[in-house]
């Protein structure tokens, strides 16, 4: 009997994913993955496909995703490298899955919108599927979107970068709450934390400063994967917001270790948002994103966002002040650049570039505080954003008020240690992957 194109494509995808999962059991090292391109880590989606999508059998499925929701299809010929395809395209082509809706977060499902934007409601030209906008929606409003879509199960698959103020984890949280309110089942497909899952660092959010860049009290750099966060949210926060936990299924990765940086995984990097172009950006983001709460440029509009920081009037003295601190794992270079958009658009400004030379020793949050402390001391034009956005980013007013009072980096970092210790103890209850050696 002749197979339809969709059935044939689906069987080929499942066969390839299953073969890849078997290959993941081998002792491939990070170095081997980097040199040969061999995959060592297989995502939650890969494992779902390898299992024939049994978890979704009989359900009308909607998926919350963005351009990072990709999988590597099997090579077309021996020795080939395969094809990076979006999982929506893969699922739509497979008759074993009843995919009926797509839900787009900030920046949109296909990734066409800049920060603070989305793609709105439309039908996807490639698949014909209805795409619903979730950005800036939560609670009953978002539950209404799920109800209107007619789905039974909501699936989440988006690459995170490990920082509390990266909004996709709060899209996850909001969707979990909305799924309870709409009576939907929820499935999270796991992906790596690109900056490892070794530790949690930074201040823990105080609920008085809750916003879309931090709904609940977790650390600024949480050190968890999205599926681990989903378990924590469901155990600690979703019942408080929705009255009960959501019916939750998690599909874990194979081959990922807590000490893995992204380049050890063998997975292709897809920018999760327009200003997160490389894993190097993710490495510094949990600290340097704090400059969004100041009048300095955080490097948006350059080819190195969050690695370049500066303002009109800053000169060599900032880099010199930072060098004196001998912060672990990072060097600072005097830099001059002209952003093509955002702050100081089209104007050449001075500042620094971060060069991380020892990723294991580097602490992005402590480094971010040191950058703020020194910038305020060497540049008399330094100012916080008038809306005190810095307090939403740090999750507390303490960081801002201590820096204004002249505290040094160590004093600011010491202030958040008690609440961080409590969060670390809570976090440990929800970790799935074993500790890094």
Secondary structure, 3 states (H helix, E strand, C coil): CCCCHHHHHHHHHHHHHHHHHHHCCCCCCHHHHHHHCCCCCECHHHHHHHCCCHHHCCCEEEEEECCCCEEEECCCCCCCCCEEEEHHHHHHCCCCCEEEEEEECCCCCCCCCCCCCCCCCEECCCCCCEEEECCCCCHHHHHHHHHHHCCCEEEEECCCCCECCCCHHHHHHHHHHHHHHHCCEEEEECCCCCECCCCCEEEECCHHHCECCECCCCEEECCCCHHHHHHHHHHHHHHHHHCCCCCEEEECCECCCCCCEHHHCCCCCCCCCCCCCCHHHHHHHHHHHHHHHECCECCCCCCCECCEEEECCCCHHHHHHHHCCCCCCEEEEEEEEECCCCCCCCCEEEEEEEEECCCCCCCHHHHHHHHHHHHHHHCCCCCECCCCHHHHHHCCCHHHHHHHCCCCHHHHHHHCHHHHHHHHHHHHCCCCCCCCC
